[in-house]
Amino acid sequence: MKQNTMRITMMLYFFLGCIECNKYLELDKKTQSQVMKLGQQIFGQHSNRKTTGVAVPQQPRERPPKKKLDPKETWAVWQKSLRQKELLTQRKEKNTQRKKAPKRRPRPTKEPLPPASVMSLKDMVSQFRRVLRTQKSFGLKPSQRVVNNVSEMMAAGIPDILSGFAISTHVNIPLRHRSTIELDKYETNKQGAFLRGSGVSLKSGRFTAPTTAVYSFHGTVHISLPKGMKEFARKDFVTASICIDAQCKKHMSISSTSGLRSNSRIFSLNVSGYMYLEANRFVSVFIHNQSQRYNINIIRGSYFSGMLVGT
């Protein structure tokens, strides 16, 4: 036993000395295997164990040489990264805009308008002659202004009024409570009043249509209340209307209503509109006082006008 222990210690010192002197690493593979076999024979019992447990120093790995950085390559890589980021941001913005933008319907295509017709001088003169013929058929006289300035009026497009009037009353007309009256006693002496055609009667206050057409009418009635009127009922009101053939309920009429509860003793009623009249039918202004106990007065200067608009 003593001999074996001595051998083991000697072999350990041998291995340690070889490792320290790097002689073990310098040996060939064959000599390394022979040394390992001798160690197994010496140890005996420990021959079954793996010899890999012995710490063998490894040679240091050779690191690859570091590459030198080229400034041009680094600049190109940085520029590529910036371009990629810009493209990504642009794509995100486009996607968001598509989601937010509402779907637009296709607009219908508009057909081109036909070219405007150009009237020659001959056509204008012939049209003007037709207007004169229609005036003669109505028994009207064309205005001297139109005859003297035919070319200017036709160029400006100003039509001649074939039938029209503007008249006003010249007396005060009393109206009792719960009664109706037709306005009459008109005059044309004041400046601004006019008569075109032969369809107006100043005494009766009626306008007779010379032909079947559309007419425009307007009326303004000035009303004064008597003094001492303090209390009014809700049913106290006045109505002004323009009626056809003196039948306001049977035919169409243009009317305006106002209550007698006003801040002043004098007030006005305005009536205006368009009506289609047949030939030889007349139109006039009617005033209806619905008050239960109060009389009213229609002041002079109440206005009535009309004009032929078209057929």
Backbone as numpy.savetxt, mean C-alpha at the origin, in Angstrom:
# Nx Ny Nz CAx CAy CAz Cx Cy Cz
76.05 -75.09 48.30 75.23 -73.88 48.30 76.07 -72.64 48.30
77.14 -72.67 49.04 78.01 -71.51 49.08 78.63 -71.24 47.73
78.98 -72.34 46.99 79.59 -72.16 45.67 78.59 -71.52 44.69
77.32 -71.97 44.79 76.31 -71.41 43.87 76.09 -69.94 44.13
76.00 -69.56 45.38 75.80 -68.15 45.69 76.96 -67.30 45.22
78.14 -67.84 45.31 79.32 -67.11 44.84 79.26 -66.91 43.35
78.84 -67.94 42.64 78.74 -67.83 41.18 77.70 -66.76 40.79
76.61 -66.78 41.51 75.53 -65.84 41.17 76.01 -64.42 41.38
76.66 -64.18 42.46 77.14 -62.82 42.73 78.16 -62.38 41.72
79.02 -63.31 41.28 80.04 -62.99 40.29 79.37 -62.63 38.96
78.34 -63.38 38.59 77.67 -63.12 37.33 76.94 -61.76 37.37
76.39 -61.44 38.51 75.70 -60.15 38.62 76.68 -59.01 38.45
77.81 -59.14 39.09 78.82 -58.09 38.94 79.29 -57.99 37.50
79.37 -59.14 36.86 79.80 -59.14 35.45 78.79 -58.40 34.58
77.52 -58.70 34.78 76.48 -58.03 33.96 76.44 -56.53 34.22
76.55 -56.17 35.50 76.53 -54.75 35.83 77.73 -54.03 35.25
78.86 -54.64 35.28 80.04 -54.01 34.70 79.93 -53.86 33.20
79.34 -54.88 32.55 79.17 -54.79 31.09 78.20 -53.69 30.71
77.14 -53.57 31.52 76.14 -52.53 31.21 76.74 -51.16 31.38
77.53 -51.00 32.46 78.11 -49.70 32.70 79.13 -49.34 31.64
79.85 -50.28 31.17 80.88 -50.02 30.16 80.35 -50.06 28.75
79.05 -50.39 28.59 78.40 -50.47 27.25 79.02 -51.57 26.39
79.67 -52.56 27.09 80.25 -53.67 26.32 79.18 -54.64 25.88
78.13 -54.74 26.72 77.04 -55.65 26.38 76.34 -55.21 25.11
76.21 -53.95 24.93 75.55 -53.42 23.73 76.42 -53.59 22.50
77.73 -53.58 22.71 78.63 -53.71 21.57 78.77 -55.14 21.09
78.37 -56.10 21.92 78.50 -57.50 21.52 77.55 -57.82 20.39
77.87 -58.92 19.66 76.99 -59.39 18.59 75.81 -60.11 19.19
74.86 -60.44 18.35 73.67 -61.14 18.81 74.02 -62.54 19.31
74.95 -63.20 18.67 75.33 -64.55 19.08 75.92 -64.56 20.48
76.87 -63.65 20.72 77.49 -63.57 22.05 76.47 -63.18 23.11
75.49 -62.33 22.74 74.44 -61.95 23.68 73.60 -63.16 24.07
73.30 -64.04 23.09 72.51 -65.24 23.36 73.28 -66.24 24.23
74.59 -66.34 23.96 75.42 -67.24 24.78 75.46 -66.77 26.23
75.61 -65.48 26.45 75.64 -64.94 27.81 74.32 -65.22 28.51
73.18 -65.10 27.81 71.89 -65.34 28.41 71.72 -66.79 28.79
72.24 -67.71 27.97 72.17 -69.16 28.28 72.98 -69.47 29.53
74.18 -68.90 29.64 75.00 -69.13 30.84 74.26 -68.65 32.09
73.59 -67.53 31.97 72.84 -67.04 33.12 71.73 -67.98 33.52
71.05 -68.62 32.53 69.99 -69.57 32.83 70.53 -70.82 33.51
71.68 -71.29 33.01 72.29 -72.47 33.63 72.71 -72.17 35.07
73.22 -70.96 35.30 73.68 -70.61 36.65 72.49 -70.51 37.60
71.42 -69.84 37.20 70.29 -69.62 38.09 69.49 -70.89 38.29
69.39 -71.75 37.31 68.70 -73.04 37.49 67.22 -72.85 37.67
66.80 -72.62 38.91 65.39 -72.51 39.25 64.72 -71.38 38.52
65.40 -70.35 38.27 64.82 -69.17 37.64 64.92 -69.21 36.11
65.19 -70.39 35.55 65.35 -70.52 34.09 64.04 -70.38 33.35
62.90 -70.75 34.02 61.58 -70.67 33.35 61.08 -69.24 33.19
61.61 -68.32 33.99 61.15 -66.93 33.90 61.64 -66.28 32.64
60.90 -65.28 32.22 61.25 -64.55 31.01 62.42 -63.64 31.30
63.35 -63.65 30.38 64.52 -62.81 30.53 64.28 -61.39 30.09
63.07 -61.15 29.57 62.78 -59.80 29.09 62.64 -58.83 30.24
62.50 -59.33 31.46 62.35 -58.45 32.59 63.60 -57.67 32.92
64.73 -58.11 32.37 65.98 -57.41 32.63 65.97 -56.10 31.87
66.22 -55.03 32.57 66.22 -53.71 31.95 67.40 -53.55 31.04
67.11 -53.46 29.76 68.16 -53.29 28.75 68.07 -51.86 28.23
69.12 -51.14 28.29 69.08 -49.75 27.78 68.87 -49.72 26.28
67.92 -48.88 25.83 67.60 -48.74 24.42 68.35 -47.56 23.83
68.63 -47.72 22.55 69.31 -46.64 21.84 68.34 -45.47 21.63
68.79 -44.27 21.76 67.90 -43.11 21.54 67.47 -43.02 20.07
66.13 -42.72 19.89 65.59 -42.61 18.52 66.07 -41.33 17.89
66.33 -41.46 16.61 66.76 -40.29 15.86 65.54 -39.49 15.42
65.45 -38.28 15.88 64.34 -37.41 15.49 64.59 -36.82 14.12
63.50 -36.71 13.31 63.69 -36.11 11.97 64.07 -34.64 12.11
64.86 -34.16 11.21 65.28 -32.75 11.29 64.09 -31.82 11.09
64.04 -30.77 11.87 62.95 -29.80 11.78 63.03 -29.03 10.47
61.81 -28.87 9.85 61.75 -28.11 8.61 61.73 -26.63 8.92
62.38 -25.89 8.10 62.38 -24.44 8.24 61.08 -23.87 7.65
60.43 -22.96 8.36 59.17 -22.35 7.90 59.45 -21.33 6.82
58.66 -21.47 5.73 58.77 -20.52 4.63 57.70 -19.43 4.81
58.01 -18.15 4.86 57.00 -17.10 5.08 55.95 -17.04 3.96
56.32 -17.38 2.74 55.35 -17.35 1.64 54.28 -18.42 1.83
54.71 -19.64 2.23 53.74 -20.71 2.43 52.78 -20.39 3.57
53.32 -19.87 4.68 52.44 -19.52 5.81 51.44 -18.44 5.43
51.88 -17.45 4.64 50.97 -16.39 4.19 49.86 -16.94 3.30
50.20 -17.88 2.41 49.20 -18.48 1.52 48.18 -19.29 2.32
48.66 -20.05 3.33 47.74 -20.85 4.16 46.78 -19.94 4.92
47.30 -18.82 5.44 46.45 -17.88 6.19 45.40 -17.25 5.29
45.78 -16.89 4.05 44.82 -16.32 3.09 43.72 -17.32 2.74
44.06 -18.59 2.57 43.06 -19.61 2.27 42.05 -19.75 3.41
42.55 -19.73 4.64 41.65 -19.84 5.79 40.68 -18.65 5.85
41.17 -17.44 5.55 40.30 -16.27 5.54 39.23 -16.38 4.45
39.60 -16.84 3.26 38.63 -16.99 2.18 37.54 -18.00 2.53
37.94 -19.10 3.15 36.96 -20.09 3.55 35.97 -19.54 4.56
36.47 -18.73 5.51 35.57 -18.12 6.49 34.60 -17.16 5.83
35.07 -16.35 4.87 34.19 -15.43 4.16 33.11 -16.17 3.38
33.49 -17.26 2.71 32.49 -18.04 1.97 31.42 -18.62 2.90
31.84 -19.09 4.06 30.87 -19.64 5.01 29.90 -18.58 5.51
30.42 -17.39 5.83 29.54 -16.31 6.29 28.56 -15.87 5.20
29.02 -15.80 3.94 28.13 -15.43 2.83 27.02 -16.45 2.64
27.35 -17.74 2.75 26.33 -18.77 2.60 25.29 -18.69 3.71
25.75 -18.43 4.95 24.81 -18.31 6.05 23.87 -17.12 5.85
24.40 -15.97 5.38 23.56 -14.80 5.14 22.53 -15.06 4.05
22.94 -15.75 2.98 22.00 -16.06 1.90 20.87 -16.97 2.40
21.23 -17.95 3.21 20.20 -18.86 3.72 19.21 -18.14 4.62
19.71 -17.23 5.46 18.81 -16.47 6.33 17.90 -15.55 5.53
18.43 -14.91 4.49 17.60 -14.03 3.65 16.53 -14.81 2.91
16.86 -16.01 2.45 15.85 -16.83 1.77 14.73 -17.24 2.71
15.08 -17.52 3.96 14.05 -17.90 4.91 13.16 -16.73 5.27
13.74 -15.53 5.44 12.96 -14.36 5.84 12.13 -13.80 4.69
12.66 -13.82 3.47 11.96 -13.20 2.33 10.67 -13.95 2.04
9.50 -13.24 1.95 8.24 -13.91 1.62 8.20 -14.32 0.16
7.42 -15.34 -0.08 7.28 -15.82 -1.45 6.40 -14.86 -2.25
6.94 -14.36 -3.33 6.21 -13.40 -4.16 5.51 -14.12 -5.29
4.28 -13.70 -5.50 3.52 -14.27 -6.60 3.96 -13.63 -7.91
3.91 -14.36 -8.97 4.29 -13.76 -10.26 3.30 -12.69 -10.69
3.81 -11.55 -11.07 2.94 -10.44 -11.48 2.31 -10.72 -12.84
1.04 -10.38 -12.97 0.41 -10.60 -14.28 0.97 -9.64 -15.32
1.17 -10.14 -16.48 1.71 -9.32 -17.57 0.64 -8.39 -18.11
0.97 -7.14 -18.21 0.04 -6.13 -18.70 0.13 -6.03 -20.22
-1.03 -6.02 -20.82 -1.06 -5.90 -22.27 -0.78 -4.45 -22.67
-0.04 -4.23 -23.73 0.24 -2.85 -24.14 -1.01 -2.15 -24.62
-1.14 -0.88 -24.25 -2.31 -0.09 -24.64 -2.24 0.27 -26.13
-3.39 0.40 -26.75 -3.37 0.79 -28.16 -2.88 2.22 -28.32
-2.32 2.56 -29.44 -1.82 3.93 -29.63 -2.97 4.94 -29.64
-2.70 6.12 -29.10 -3.72 7.17 -29.04 -4.06 7.70 -30.43
-5.35 7.98 -30.60 -5.79 8.48 -31.89 -5.52 9.99 -32.00
-5.07 10.41 -33.13 -4.75 11.81 -33.38 -5.81 12.38 -34.32
-6.47 13.48 -33.89 -7.51 14.11 -34.70 -6.89 15.16 -35.60
-7.31 15.12 -36.82 -6.85 16.14 -37.77 -7.75 17.37 -37.69
-7.39 18.43 -38.41 -8.18 19.65 -38.41 -9.55 19.42 -39.03
-9.61 18.58 -40.05 -10.89 18.31 -40.70 -11.86 17.63 -39.74
-11.33 16.64 -38.97 -12.19 15.95 -38.01 -12.68 16.90 -36.93
-11.81 17.81 -36.46 -12.21 18.77 -35.44 -13.30 19.71 -35.94
-13.17 20.18 -37.17 -14.17 21.08 -37.75 -15.50 20.36 -37.93
-15.45 19.10 -38.40 -16.69 18.35 -38.59 -17.38 18.09 -37.25
-16.60 17.81 -36.19 -17.19 17.61 -34.88 -17.84 18.89 -34.36
-17.19 20.01 -34.60 -17.76 21.28 -34.17 -19.06 21.59 -34.93
-19.13 21.23 -36.20 -20.36 21.45 -36.97 -21.50 20.60 -36.42
-21.18 19.40 -35.98 -22.22 18.55 -35.37 -22.78 19.21 -34.11
-21.90 19.81 -33.31 -22.35 20.49 -32.10 -23.30 21.63 -32.45
-22.97 22.38 -33.50 -23.84 23.48 -33.92 -25.20 22.97 -34.38
-25.20 21.83 -35.08 -26.48 21.26 -35.54 -27.34 20.86 -34.35
-26.74 20.23 -33.35 -27.52 19.84 -32.17 -28.08 21.06 -31.45
-27.31 22.15 -31.41 -27.81 23.38 -30.79 -29.03 23.91 -31.55
-28.97 23.87 -32.87 -30.10 24.34 -33.67 -31.32 23.46 -33.46
-31.09 22.14 -33.31 -32.23 21.24 -33.09 -32.91 21.53 -31.76
-32.13 21.98 -30.73 -32.72 22.36 -29.44 -33.28 23.78 -29.44
-33.09 24.52 -30.53 -33.53 25.91 -30.56 -32.62 26.83 -29.77
-31.32 26.49 -29.67 -30.36 27.27 -28.90 -29.48 28.07 -29.84
-28.93 29.14 -29.33 -27.99 29.97 -30.08 -26.59 29.77 -29.51
-25.62 29.42 -30.34 -24.26 29.25 -29.81 -23.69 30.57 -29.33
-22.90 30.49 -28.29 -22.31 31.71 -27.72 -21.36 32.36 -28.72
-21.30 33.70 -28.69 -20.45 34.43 -29.61 -18.97 34.15 -29.35
-18.65 33.83 -28.10 -17.25 33.54 -27.77 -16.77 32.28 -28.48
-17.66 31.28 -28.56 -17.28 30.04 -29.23 -17.14 30.25 -30.74
-18.05 31.07 -31.31 -18.01 31.31 -32.76 -16.75 32.07 -33.15
-16.35 33.04 -32.35 -15.16 33.84 -32.69 -13.86 33.08 -32.47
-13.82 32.20 -31.47 -12.59 31.49 -31.15 -12.79 29.99 -31.27
-13.13 29.56 -32.47 -13.43 28.14 -32.68 -12.17 27.30 -32.49
-11.07 27.71 -33.12 -9.84 26.91 -33.05 -9.29 26.85 -31.63
-9.35 27.99 -30.91 -8.83 28.01 -29.53 -9.67 27.14 -28.61
-10.97 27.20 -28.71 -11.85 26.41 -27.85 -11.72 24.92 -28.14
-11.61 24.56 -29.40 -11.46 23.15 -29.74 -10.11 22.61 -29.27
-9.08 23.43 -29.41 -7.76 23.00 -28.95 -7.72 22.84 -27.44
-8.40 23.74 -26.70 -8.42 23.65 -25.23 -9.37 22.58 -24.73
-10.29 22.10 -25.55 -11.24 21.06 -25.14 -12.34 21.56 -24.23
-12.71 22.83 -24.31 -13.76 23.40 -23.47 -15.10 23.21 -24.17
-16.04 22.46 -23.56 -17.33 22.25 -24.24 -18.27 23.44 -24.06
-19.25 23.55 -24.94 -20.28 24.58 -24.85 -21.48 24.01 -24.11
-22.03 24.77 -23.15 -23.18 24.31 -22.36 -24.43 24.44 -23.22
-25.05 23.30 -23.54 -26.24 23.31 -24.38 -27.48 23.70 -23.59
-27.55 23.27 -22.34 -28.73 23.56 -21.52 -28.28 23.71 -20.07
-28.64 24.87 -19.44 -28.26 25.11 -18.06 -28.87 26.41 -17.55
-28.84 26.58 -16.22 -29.43 27.78 -15.62 -28.84 27.94 -14.21
-28.94 29.19 -13.71 -28.59 29.53 -12.34 -29.45 30.72 -11.94
-30.44 30.53 -11.05 -31.42 31.55 -10.70 -31.56 31.61 -9.18
-32.18 32.69 -8.68 -32.38 32.86 -7.24 -33.71 33.58 -6.99
-34.28 33.36 -5.80 -35.56 33.99 -5.44 -35.34 35.46 -5.07
-36.38 36.28 -5.31 -36.26 37.72 -5.04 -37.24 38.20 -3.97
-38.01 37.30 -3.33 -38.95 37.67 -2.26 -38.83 36.65 -1.13
-39.26 37.08 0.07 -39.34 36.16 1.21 -40.64 35.37 1.12
-40.56 34.09 1.43 -41.72 33.20 1.33 -42.00 32.61 2.71
-43.17 32.89 3.32 -43.50 32.29 4.62 -43.98 30.85 4.44
-43.70 30.04 5.45 -44.10 28.62 5.41 -44.64 28.24 6.79
-45.92 27.82 6.83 -46.56 27.46 8.08 -46.08 26.08 8.56
-46.42 25.79 9.82 -46.01 24.50 10.40 -46.81 23.37 9.75
-46.13 22.23 9.61 -46.70 21.01 9.02 -47.30 21.27 7.65
-46.52 21.92 6.80 -46.97 22.22 5.43 -45.77 22.16 4.49
-46.07 22.08 3.17 -45.06 21.97 2.11 -45.33 23.03 1.06
-44.25 23.58 0.49 -44.38 24.62 -0.53 -43.35 24.38 -1.62
-43.73 24.79 -2.85 -42.82 24.73 -4.00 -42.27 26.12 -4.24
-40.94 26.23 -4.29 -40.32 27.54 -4.47 -40.59 28.09 -5.87
-40.89 29.38 -5.93 -41.13 30.06 -7.21 -40.65 31.50 -7.09
-41.02 32.32 -8.09 -40.65 33.74 -8.11 -39.12 33.93 -8.09
-38.52 33.40 -9.15 -37.07 33.54 -9.32 -36.77 34.75 -10.20
-35.48 35.11 -10.26 -35.03 36.21 -11.11 -33.63 35.91 -11.63
-33.27 36.62 -12.72 -31.94 36.49 -13.32 -31.26 37.86 -13.46
-31.72 38.85 -12.70 -31.17 40.20 -12.83 -29.80 40.34 -12.16
-29.52 39.52 -11.19 -28.25 39.63 -10.48 -27.10 39.13 -11.33
-25.92 39.69 -11.05 -24.74 39.30 -11.81 -24.34 37.88 -11.40
-24.04 37.06 -12.39 -23.69 35.66 -12.16 -24.79 34.72 -12.57
-26.05 35.17 -12.62 -27.15 34.32 -13.06 -27.12 34.18 -14.58
-27.58 33.03 -15.08 -27.58 32.81 -16.53 -28.68 31.81 -16.89
-29.04 31.83 -18.18 -30.01 30.89 -18.74 -29.48 30.40 -20.08
-29.39 29.09 -20.23 -29.03 28.49 -21.52 -30.15 27.54 -21.91
-30.79 27.83 -23.03 -31.91 27.02 -23.45 -33.24 27.65 -23.05
-34.31 26.95 -23.39 -35.66 27.48 -23.14 -36.47 26.51 -22.28
-35.86 26.03 -21.18 -36.58 25.05 -20.36 -36.89 25.55 -18.97
-36.56 26.83 -18.64 -36.74 27.34 -17.27 -37.92 28.31 -17.27
-38.78 28.19 -16.24 -39.88 29.12 -15.99 -39.60 29.84 -14.69
-39.38 31.17 -14.76 -39.05 31.93 -13.55 -40.25 32.07 -12.61
-41.45 32.14 -13.15 -42.63 32.31 -12.31 -42.93 31.04 -11.50
-42.93 29.90 -12.17 -43.26 28.64 -11.48 -42.03 28.01 -10.80
-40.83 28.39 -11.24 -39.62 27.81 -10.66 -39.34 26.40 -11.11
-39.83 26.03 -12.29 -39.66 24.68 -12.81 -38.71 24.67 -14.00
-37.94 23.59 -14.08 -37.05 23.37 -15.23 -37.54 22.14 -15.97
-37.87 22.33 -17.28 -38.34 21.24 -18.12 -37.19 20.74 -18.98
-36.94 19.41 -18.96 -35.81 18.83 -19.71 -36.09 18.90 -21.20
-35.19 19.50 -22.01 -35.42 19.55 -23.45 -35.18 18.22 -24.14
-34.34 17.35 -23.54 -34.04 16.05 -24.14 -33.75 15.05 -23.02
-33.83 13.79 -23.35 -33.54 12.74 -22.37 -32.03 12.65 -22.15
-31.60 12.92 -20.93 -30.16 12.95 -20.64 -29.96 12.96 -19.13
-28.69 13.05 -18.72 -28.31 13.15 -17.31 -28.05 14.62 -16.98
-28.65 15.09 -15.88 -28.53 16.49 -15.47 -27.96 16.56 -14.05
-27.29 17.68 -13.80 -26.76 17.97 -12.47 -27.52 19.16 -11.88
-27.99 19.01 -10.61 -28.78 20.05 -9.96 -28.17 20.40 -8.59
-28.39 21.66 -8.21 -27.92 22.13 -6.91 -28.89 23.19 -6.40
-29.16 23.10 -5.08 -30.06 24.07 -4.47 -29.59 24.47 -3.08
-29.74 25.76 -2.75 -29.40 26.29 -1.42 -30.58 27.11 -0.94
-31.11 26.74 0.22 -32.30 27.38 0.79 -31.90 28.02 2.12
-32.16 29.33 2.26 -31.88 30.07 3.49 -33.17 30.17 4.31
-33.11 29.74 5.57 -34.30 29.68 6.42 -34.05 30.52 7.67
-35.08 31.28 8.08 -35.02 32.07 9.32 -36.15 31.63 10.24
-35.83 31.53 11.52 -36.82 31.14 12.53 -37.44 32.39 13.17
-38.69 32.33 13.63 -39.32 33.50 14.29 -38.70 33.76 15.66
-38.85 34.96 16.13 -38.30 35.33 17.43 -39.12 34.69 18.55
-38.46 34.50 19.69 -39.15 33.95 20.86 -39.23 32.44 20.87
-38.59 31.77 19.95 -38.62 30.31 19.93 -37.51 29.78 20.85
-37.91 29.08 21.90 -36.94 28.59 22.89 -36.93 27.07 22.97
-38.09 26.46 23.03 -38.18 25.01 23.20 -38.61 24.37 21.87
-37.83 23.34 21.48 -38.15 22.62 20.25 -38.30 21.14 20.57
-39.22 20.51 19.86 -39.39 19.07 20.00 -38.42 18.34 19.07
-38.22 17.05 19.34 -37.30 16.28 18.50 -37.83 16.11 17.09
-39.14 16.19 16.92 -39.74 16.03 15.60 -39.77 17.32 14.80
-39.26 18.40 15.35 -39.25 19.68 14.63 -38.04 19.73 13.69
-38.28 19.57 12.40 -37.19 19.62 11.41 -37.74 20.15 10.09
-36.81 20.52 9.20 -37.15 21.06 7.87 -36.41 20.22 6.83
-37.09 19.94 5.71 -36.52 19.14 4.62 -36.60 19.92 3.32
-35.50 19.98 2.59 -35.45 20.57 1.24 -35.14 19.46 0.26
-35.89 19.41 -0.84 -35.72 18.33 -1.81 -35.97 18.85 -3.22
-35.30 18.20 -4.19 -35.49 18.46 -5.63 -36.23 17.26 -6.19
-37.43 17.46 -6.67 -38.32 16.37 -7.06 -38.66 16.44 -8.55
-39.06 15.30 -9.10 -39.46 15.18 -10.51 -40.99 15.19 -10.58
-41.54 16.08 -11.40 -42.99 16.19 -11.62 -43.75 16.39 -10.32
-43.14 17.09 -9.35 -43.78 17.41 -8.07 -44.22 16.17 -7.30
-43.56 15.05 -7.52 -43.89 13.80 -6.83 -42.61 13.29 -6.16
-42.40 13.79 -4.94 -41.14 13.49 -4.24 -41.07 12.04 -3.75
-42.22 11.46 -3.41 -42.22 10.10 -2.89 -42.29 9.05 -3.98
-42.95 9.38 -5.07 -43.10 8.39 -6.15 -41.82 8.25 -6.96
-41.22 9.37 -7.34 -39.99 9.34 -8.14 -38.77 9.59 -7.25
-37.62 9.41 -7.85 -36.38 9.67 -7.13 -36.24 11.16 -6.86
-35.74 11.50 -5.66 -35.56 12.90 -5.29 -34.24 13.07 -4.55
-33.71 14.29 -4.61 -32.49 14.65 -3.89 -32.91 15.54 -2.72
-32.61 15.12 -1.48 -33.13 15.84 -0.32 -32.06 16.01 0.74
-32.32 16.98 1.64 -31.46 17.26 2.79 -32.34 17.73 3.93
-32.06 17.21 5.16 -32.89 17.49 6.33 -32.05 18.09 7.45
-32.64 19.02 8.19 -31.96 19.66 9.32 -32.98 19.93 10.41
-32.56 19.73 11.67 -33.43 20.03 12.80 -33.46 21.52 13.10
-34.51 21.97 13.81 -34.64 23.37 14.15 -33.82 23.76 15.38
-33.18 22.80 16.03 -32.32 23.08 17.17 -30.96 23.56 16.67
-30.83 24.82 16.42 -29.58 25.40 15.93 -29.18 26.55 16.84
-27.92 26.95 16.75 -27.41 28.02 17.61 -27.83 29.41 17.14
-28.27 29.51 15.89 -28.65 30.82 15.35 -30.05 30.76 14.76
-30.63 31.91 14.54 -31.98 31.99 13.98 -32.00 31.72 12.49
-30.87 31.89 11.81 -30.80 31.71 10.36 -29.82 30.58 10.05
-30.23 29.67 9.20 -29.37 28.57 8.75 -29.73 28.23 7.31
-28.91 27.38 6.68 -29.08 27.05 5.25 -29.11 25.55 5.08
-29.82 25.12 4.03 -29.88 23.72 3.60 -29.33 23.64 2.19
-28.38 22.70 1.96 -27.77 22.51 0.64 -28.19 21.16 0.08
-28.59 21.16 -1.19 -29.01 19.95 -1.88 -28.29 19.91 -3.22
-27.68 18.77 -3.57 -26.99 18.65 -4.86 -26.91 17.18 -5.25
-26.91 16.92 -6.56 -26.82 15.56 -7.07 -27.12 15.49 -8.55
-27.09 14.24 -9.09 -27.34 13.98 -10.51 -28.66 13.23 -10.65
-29.36 13.52 -11.76 -30.63 12.85 -12.04 -30.75 12.59 -13.54
-31.39 11.45 -13.87 -31.66 11.11 -15.26 -33.10 11.49 -15.57
-33.25 12.43 -16.50 -34.57 12.94 -16.84 -34.94 12.58 -18.27
-36.19 12.23 -18.44 -36.72 12.04 -19.79 -37.19 13.38 -20.34
-37.33 13.44 -21.63 -37.75 14.69 -22.27 -39.14 15.12 -21.79
-39.31 16.46 -21.62 -40.57 17.09 -21.22 -40.97 16.81 -19.77
-40.07 16.34 -18.94 -40.32 16.21 -17.50 -39.69 17.39 -16.79
-40.36 17.89 -15.74 -39.86 19.09 -15.07 -39.35 18.75 -13.67
-38.50 19.66 -13.15 -37.88 19.52 -11.83 -38.05 20.84 -11.09
-38.26 20.75 -9.75 -38.42 21.96 -8.93 -38.00 21.65 -7.50
-37.90 22.74 -6.69 -37.44 22.63 -5.29 -38.66 22.72 -4.38
-38.73 21.79 -3.39 -39.82 21.75 -2.41 -39.23 21.86 -1.00
-39.98 22.61 -0.12 -39.59 22.77 1.27 -40.74 22.24 2.13
-40.40 21.34 3.08 -41.40 20.75 3.98 -41.05 21.10 5.42
-42.01 21.77 6.12 -41.84 22.15 7.53 -42.58 21.13 8.39
-41.80 20.32 9.13 -42.38 19.26 9.96 -42.63 19.72 11.40
-42.40 21.00 11.69 -42.61 21.49 13.07 -44.08 21.41 13.46
-44.31 21.15 14.75 -45.68 20.98 15.24 -46.39 22.33 15.45
-45.67 23.40 15.79 -46.33 24.66 16.13 -45.59 25.90 15.65
-44.42 25.77 15.02 -43.64 26.95 14.65 -43.65 27.14 13.13
-43.84 28.41 12.71 -43.73 28.78 11.30 -42.30 29.25 10.99
-41.91 29.15 9.74 -40.57 29.57 9.31 -40.69 30.47 8.09
-39.61 31.17 7.76 -39.55 32.04 6.58 -38.39 31.62 5.70
-38.64 31.58 4.39 -37.59 31.30 3.39 -37.10 32.64 2.87
-35.85 32.96 3.14 -35.29 34.26 2.82 -35.00 34.35 1.33
-35.17 35.54 0.79 -34.85 35.75 -0.63 -33.34 35.56 -0.85
-33.02 35.17 -2.06 -31.63 34.83 -2.38 -31.37 33.34 -2.36
-32.43 32.54 -2.10 -32.26 31.09 -2.18 -31.93 30.69 -3.62
-31.06 29.72 -3.77 -30.40 29.47 -5.06 -30.86 28.14 -5.64
-31.01 28.10 -6.98 -31.36 26.88 -7.70 -30.64 26.91 -9.04
-29.92 25.80 -9.38 -29.15 25.74 -10.62 -29.19 24.31 -11.17
-28.94 24.19 -12.46 -28.89 22.89 -13.12 -28.14 22.97 -14.44
-27.68 21.80 -14.95 -26.90 21.79 -16.18 -26.97 20.41 -16.79
-27.02 20.35 -18.12 -27.00 19.09 -18.84 -25.57 18.56 -18.84
-25.41 17.33 -18.35 -24.07 16.73 -18.25 -23.75 15.88 -19.46
-24.66 15.00 -19.83 -24.43 14.12 -20.98 -25.58 13.19 -21.19
-25.58 12.55 -22.33 -26.66 11.61 -22.67 -26.35 10.22 -22.18
